[in-house]
Amino acid sequence: MSASRNGLPKRPAADVGETTAEVVEAAPDFLTADPRSHAQLRRVALATADAVAAARLQDQPFSGADPAQLAAAIATIDPCPDDGVALDELLAQLRDAVLAHGVHVSDPRCAAHLHCPTLLTAAAAELAIGVTNQSLDSYDQAPAATLVEDHLVRWLAATLGLSGGSGVLTSGGTASNLLGLLLARERAGARAAAHGAGVGGLPPEHVRWRIVASAAAHDSIRRCAAVLGLGTGCVTAVATDDAGRIDLGALDAELAALASAGLEPIAIVATAGTTDLGAIDPLAPIAERARACGAWLHVDAALGSGLALSPRLAPLLDGIELADSITADLHKLWFMPIGASALLVRDVALLAAVHHHSDYLNRPEDEVDGVLNLVGRSLDTSRRFDALKILVGLRSTGRLRMAAMVERLVALAAGAARAVDAHDELELLAEPSTVTVVFRWRPGGGEAPLPDDLIDAVNVAAQRALLRSGRAIVGRTRLHGRVALKLTFVNPLARESDVGELLDLVAEAGRAAARAGVAVR
Ligand SMILES: Cc1ncc(COP(=O)(O)O)c(C=O)c1O
């Protein structure tokens, strides 16, 4: 083996042979300047759209397929055969074996989770995201896309009250919460006298740090604390009132207890739209307390941020403008395809805590004349151009229509609560705050009341039976230790009549489970 100019031994190039080159060039697999590749893009896009549409002809939210049979059918699919399968054949197989057995999020009887139908324009923009494959870590991989994301996050920050603020897009609310709490931890670290390390370096003081959140805060807060090296035990759970909002008296007591124990609340997490009750914590009074004790205020508005689109509902978020950071999920009440979330900050300089230079990616000498490398704001390196679909979805729909959709969902939840109240076999467990209704099957009337354990077991069985049949997908959670059912309204296509039908299905399933004598666990 001969040596090259730098003295390193020269290696012969791998002999891939002529056939490989011919095979690679045979089909227009990639979008190029060649019009044949444009025609191919249109063909595959249309064929894919047809397959998705054909799988959506079913008139119920789920096929009810048996999980074992589904797994067996999927196991027969060879992920990478030697020779590619013709697209039409492949799509037909996927349509029948996979797409037809998804949950249909645009069916009004699909109401378990914060899992919305997506605006078609935004979903179609996913094609542009995939084909153009801009990577949002560095300007030289995504020049215009970088500026679009920057423009969008500034608009989102301003819309949520952080005028002059900014942020970064993430894959979801969990990732946004992680980044928000990382910033809080870094600020606490910067304050600690012994702290000298960058991200990930924890000073000895960290054992005294606490993150204060309500008992109804999303589970991801505890997971984030664990990832941040603070342990789940560092999250203190403050009691909530009947509506599921943080109880300010309990918060004051908790902060006082921490102070007298020599513990430091590095962050207070307020939730604007809790997962089960949709409750919005009293943001302004919480901000006051955060300021007084020097804690970072993170508002988890994964759910509630969409309320800002409506001038009528936006006042529910009063006080959010006092946050240091906000989580806003666009894949919830903004009807965007997953993943679409933003971590917003009142000052972009706060994101410096995650800023690192890398010789190959974001060289400081290049960051001049408006050149922006968004890797400096993010925990990701390669990152999708999700800003495009958000921009397309918002601009094509318009604020008024977006607001009308969110308003309808809030009205629908209020109407559903009244319908539950009026139903002989259902019991409302909390007044809805925004878009969720929590209730349970529990027949009233003259009969002797059934024991709570039996009611719990019936509700579990009813929810499962509905999923198994595919006729309705309702949520199940626990409230005050008892099993509760939940309807989550994130589908603007749902009507009051659908809600009535859904409640009747739940009542019927409850009755059937009770008749069948479910086992009490
Ligand atoms: C209040 C709240 N925060 C955060 C999350 C996590 O969001 P994601 O599922 O996008 O990670 C959820 C999810 O439902 C949520 O309800």
PDBQT file of the ligand as one rigid body, heavy atoms in Angstrom, charges set to zero:
ROOT
HETATM    1  C1  LIG A 601     -49.911  19.113  30.095  1.00  0.00    +0.000 C 
HETATM    2  C2  LIG A 601     -49.046  18.267  29.217  1.00  0.00    +0.000 A 
HETATM    3  N1  LIG A 601     -47.730  18.526  29.156  1.00  0.00    +0.000 NA
HETATM    4  C3  LIG A 601     -46.900  17.794  28.402  1.00  0.00    +0.000 A 
HETATM    5  C4  LIG A 601     -47.368  16.724  27.684  1.00  0.00    +0.000 A 
HETATM    6  C5  LIG A 601     -46.417  15.905  26.882  1.00  0.00    +0.000 C 
HETATM    7  O1  LIG A 601     -46.572  16.217  25.534  1.00  0.00    +0.000 OA
HETATM    8  P1  LIG A 601     -46.009  15.253  24.406  1.00  0.00    +0.000 P 
HETATM    9  O2  LIG A 601     -46.904  14.063  24.416  1.00  0.00    +0.000 OA
HETATM   10  O3  LIG A 601     -46.129  16.071  23.165  1.00  0.00    +0.000 OA
HETATM   11  O4  LIG A 601     -44.600  14.914  24.747  1.00  0.00    +0.000 OA
HETATM   12  C6  LIG A 601     -48.731  16.408  27.718  1.00  0.00    +0.000 A 
HETATM   13  C7  LIG A 601     -49.245  15.262  26.962  1.00  0.00    +0.000 C 
HETATM   14  O5  LIG A 601     -50.400  14.976  26.944  1.00  0.00    +0.000 OA
HETATM   15  C8  LIG A 601     -49.588  17.193  28.509  1.00  0.00    +0.000 A 
HETATM   16  O6  LIG A 601     -50.885  16.918  28.597  1.00  0.00    +0.000 OA
ENDROOT
TORSDOF 0
